[in-house]
Amino acid sequence: MSHFLTLVLVDSAEPDPGSRATSMMMKYFARDPFDEDGQEIADWKCDGFVIGGRYDGMIWGKEQHYNLRPDEFQRRYGLDVVQPADNIRPVPQLVPDLLPFALVLPDGSWVDCEGLPDEEWRKAVQDLFAEHRERIAVAIDCHC
């Protein structure tokens, strides 16, 4: 079981980027990667996801003030520490060295680093950020 950062790129005119990103992620979500016949679900990428999560504020360099996972912090202190606004930013405002595991592009397609050397993936991400500089990025903590 692991977590990975996915950035969902949505139109800058979108009135609710978080809801739009959540909707776009549903195509890649299933509690179980196999259907009732035991066949792997074609588009399956994760069995859980949340805006921010373990990557809260990472997209713009937010300093973390606690060493607990957000759910542990909330359980201990009763506060909702992960705010969607901390995980939604225009692409030009992303930290320069940000390297997600995957991107969901505005057309709904999934692009990830599987099988690519690090430098090739880094270049692909930079090119996609340049191509989609007018978009809004929503940071998603995916679990599989």
C-alpha positions in Angstrom: 0.0 0.0 0.0 1.3 3.4 -0.9 0.4 7.0 -1.5 1.4 9.1 -4.5 0.8 12.7 -5.6 -1.4 13.3 -8.6 -2.1 16.7 -10.0 -5.4 17.2 -11.7 -5.3 20.1 -14.2 -8.7 21.9 -14.6 -9.8 24.9 -16.6 -9.0 28.2 -15.0 -12.7 29.3 -15.4 -13.9 26.4 -13.3 -15.9 27.8 -10.4 -15.1 24.9 -8.1 -11.8 23.3 -9.1 -11.8 20.9 -6.2 -15.2 19.4 -7.1 -14.1 19.2 -10.8 -10.9 17.4 -9.9 -12.7 15.0 -7.7 -15.1 14.2 -10.5 -12.3 13.7 -12.9 -10.5 11.3 -10.5 -13.6 9.0 -10.2 -12.7 7.4 -13.6 -9.5 6.1 -11.9 -11.0 5.0 -8.6 -12.3 1.6 -7.5 -12.2 0.0 -4.1 -11.0 -3.1 -5.7 -8.9 -3.2 -8.9 -10.7 -6.4 -10.1 -14.3 -6.7 -11.3 -16.6 -9.6 -10.2 -15.1 -11.8 -12.9 -11.6 -11.3 -11.6 -10.6 -9.1 -14.5 -8.5 -6.0 -13.7 -10.5 -2.8 -14.2 -8.8 -1.0 -17.2 -8.6 2.5 -15.9 -8.0 1.7 -12.2 -5.3 3.7 -10.6 -6.2 4.0 -6.9 -8.5 2.7 -4.2 -8.7 6.0 -2.4 -8.0 9.7 -2.9 -8.4 13.0 -1.2 -7.5 16.6 -2.0 -4.2 17.4 -0.3 -3.9 14.6 2.2 -0.3 13.7 3.0 0.8 16.3 0.4 -1.1 19.2 2.0 0.3 22.5 0.7 3.3 20.9 -1.1 2.3 22.4 -4.4 3.2 25.9 -3.2 5.7 25.2 -0.5 3.5 25.4 2.6 5.6 24.8 5.7 4.3 21.9 7.7 3.8 22.7 11.4 3.2 19.2 12.6 4.6 15.7 12.2 1.4 13.8 12.2 -0.6 12.6 9.3 -3.7 14.9 8.8 -6.1 12.2 10.0 -4.0 11.7 13.2 -3.8 15.4 13.8 -7.5 15.8 13.4 -8.2 12.9 15.7 -5.9 14.3 18.4 -6.9 18.0 18.1 -10.3 17.9 16.5 -9.3 20.4 13.8 -9.7 20.1 10.1 -6.1 20.9 9.2 -6.2 20.1 5.4 -7.9 22.9 3.6 -8.7 22.5 -0.2 -7.5 26.0 -0.8 -4.0 25.0 0.3 -4.0 22.4 -2.5 -5.3 24.3 -5.4 -3.1 26.7 -7.4 -2.6 28.1 -10.9 0.0 26.1 -12.7 2.5 29.1 -12.8 2.4 29.3 -9.0 3.5 25.7 -8.4 6.9 25.2 -6.7 9.6 24.9 -9.4 10.9 21.5 -8.5 7.5 19.8 -8.1 7.4 16.3 -9.5 4.1 14.4 -9.1 3.8 10.7 -9.8 0.9 11.4 -12.2 -1.1 14.1 -13.9 -4.8 14.1 -15.0 -5.0 16.4 -18.0 -8.0 18.6 -18.7 -9.3 16.1 -21.3 -9.4 13.5 -18.5 -6.5 11.4 -19.6 -4.0 10.0 -17.1 -0.2 10.4 -17.6 2.3 9.0 -15.1 6.0 8.2 -14.6 5.6 4.4 -14.9 8.4 3.0 -17.0 10.1 6.4 -17.6 13.6 7.4 -16.4 13.5 10.2 -13.8 14.9 12.9 -16.2 12.5 11.9 -19.0 9.5 12.2 -16.6 10.8 15.5 -15.2 11.0 16.9 -18.8 7.5 15.5 -19.6 6.0 17.2 -16.5 7.8 20.5 -17.3 6.5 20.4 -20.9 2.9 19.6 -19.7 3.1 22.5 -17.2 4.2 24.8 -20.0 1.4 23.6 -22.3 -1.2 24.0 -19.5 0.1 27.1 -17.8 -3.5 28.6 -18.1 -4.9 25.8 -15.9 -5.4 25.3 -12.2 -3.6 22.4 -10.5 -5.4 20.4 -7.8 -3.1 18.2 -5.6 -4.6 14.8 -4.9 -3.2 12.2 -2.5 -3.9 8.9 -4.1 -3.7 5.5 -2.3 -3.3 2.1 -3.8 
